[in-house]
């Protein structure tokens, strides 16, 4: 059955790649080329995450950019409530794009561990330089790398969160990304979940009371995030039976 699941993932990812290639998005896509960042602080954080991973005993990893990194800031109290007891490690680095995550996964972020669950939310920092198809391809590459490197780990792939106070060009672009990556859900090892509407008001406004800069959650936003994914997290980690 494991081989069937992997075959299905490869078929879905391959299908996405073919579609993107035909659309002209495959060529010269920086979003799929693993790349480190030269900043000293970035390298220091990368090493510190690898040190946490090397200690072992990791049951859960959360992978992303500044929004995930923020679990150590505005979201710390919520993290301590929901994820610290689950032996979770934060693999978020502020400013990262898909290509930086790909490099990190190749260079120690998942070495020697076999967590029950990986939560992935990445892509918003690619939205200026890349097309929706390119961003989706980068996210698909991350999912594939996780499946190849952590074959027993389930993946909760989150839709890229809404940004901008009002619906606009960037939010529409990320909406297209989410439409594409939703196809990666295989009903078994990979689950796609879009909790974006949880942050929005009825008219589509992204309130400052949840994301003051229309991008990064505050403590209230992290609580919304944690509550929204909790039933799926508990299920995928084997804490409750699937309904």
Order of alpha helices (4+ residues) and beta strands (2+ residues): alpha-alpha-beta-alpha-alpha-beta-alpha-beta-alpha-beta-alpha-beta-alpha
